[in-house]
């Protein structure tokens, strides 16, 4: 409603607002104090905030489908794990898996239909699918995010996904880097799964091995690939081009 009336809308992270309240020394919490705090936060920090852009009906549906699909996959796996040690339930477990698989397949069909309904979206998805390791679901999720949230560079997109490493340094101390984990957890999970698939290819495997030789753990090396895939996806979407494997090999020389 506020957006329709012409206001610039920001959706703030409640944790950020609470930390901001502590930083400015607020001693109480009421609705009026909260409202004043949010107004103060936006007034001082609005240049670093992204204005909220309402999703189109198709974008909203895509988000919901991808989110529900993730929950169904998690439930299917949880049921399989909880029932695998019970004797005499193999047939029932198989039937449950088949029902889950059919429902997930229907969601995939609907996501595909939403992609093909827009020529531009279809073309962008096709370009992102040229990235080894990126399948139909990951490419659809990436395009759905990129077409709604305009970001000025690949670094900004990586930060938006929450795959950016957060430094913890002070003087001579060099703390352990941890991911910021901001933004959509499902998009991060999909990028991580894409990286797991990509590291099995001749194109991406050298980058993974390069990270491992630097002393990174296997998980950290996969995250490096996921981050690189996110950067590549932003570039392909922004410049409307296809994936060029040679650029990865150049980066390692």
Order of alpha helices (4+ residues) and beta strands (2+ residues): alpha-alpha-alpha-alpha-alpha-alpha-alpha-beta-beta-beta-beta-alpha-alpha-alpha-alpha
